[in-house]
C-alpha cells in the first residue's frame, strides 16, 4: 500500500480500531514527571504538546506550543518492559497432605499487544532481543509468545534528543524495516498530520479501516526532510572506529579506574537499556512451606552477586563490572549475536544518576589507545 495521510482524528480512529480488535494498546503518556509507556484507553492519553529536555543524568518534561505527540526522545521505559517483563513466574509446586509433590508449569501469557510510537532505535532493539531470546538454542518461551502477538507501529524521529546517538551505531531516525505501520508526524501551516505507510499485511489492513487520504507531495517532502534533518542533529556520537577491536584491546586501560570512581554500580543503565536481557531465578515459599514458586527476574552485571561462583564473585570491583558491561555491549556481543548490543537510544546516559556518558567513555578509551600507539 502506498503512503497515506492521517490527521489527528485518524490517529484516534487507529487507536480505537486496535482496541476494538481486542489488542492491548501500549504507547507514550505523561506520568510522574516523565514520558513513560503505559496501556492506553484512547489516543487522548498520548503526550500531545510535550517534549523532553535531556542531558547526562537529566530528564525534564518541557511543553511544546505545536501540539506534537511524538516530538520527544526515549523515556525511562522501553518495549522490553512488556516483551521481557521484570518478573515472570515460571512454575509452582505444592506438597500434598499425603506427602506427594505436584508441579504446575505456568504457561506464558500471550496478550495481543499493539505498540504505538516505537522509535527506530527501539525497532532495532526489539530485533536484537528477538535474536538473543528466540534465535538461539535456548529460547525464552514467554518472550516468544508475547513477541509473536505484538504489532509494531513506529514513529520516525524528527526531534532527536541531546543524548541520542543512533546514527553512530549504524541506525538512524528513519524506520527502515521491522514495523507493521510507520508514522511520520508533520506539523506546519497546513495542519497537524501523519504520513503513514504499511510494512505488513496487517498494517495495510489497519490503514484501510481508518479515515485517511492519499499522500500529497508536500506532506511527503516535509516528512522526509524532517527525518533527514534529524539525522544531522544527533546530540552525541560514538567515535567512528572499530569499537569491537577498540574495547577488546582496552581491558587494562587506566580509564576504567576513572569511570569506576564515579560509577555507583546501581545498574540503572542495564535496567533502562532496551537490549540488556540478563535474568536470574529465585524461589519463594509461603509460611507453611507447602507451596513454592520459581520466578524469573531481571538481573544486572553490576550486581556483585551476578558473577558469584563457589568462592565469591568473579568481578568484585566496580571497575571490573563497568568494564564487563561496556565491553559486552559494544564488543563481545558481536561474538555471541553477530551485532552490537547498543542502538544509540541514549537512555543509559540520561538515567545514570551521576551522568556517566557512554559516548564520552568510549571516546576517552579511543584517545588513550591512540596516545599509547
Order of alpha helices (4+ residues) and beta strands (2+ residues): beta-alpha-beta-beta-beta-beta-alpha-beta-beta-beta-alpha-alpha-beta-beta-beta-alpha-beta-alpha-alpha-alpha-alpha-beta-beta-beta-beta-alpha-alpha-alpha-alpha
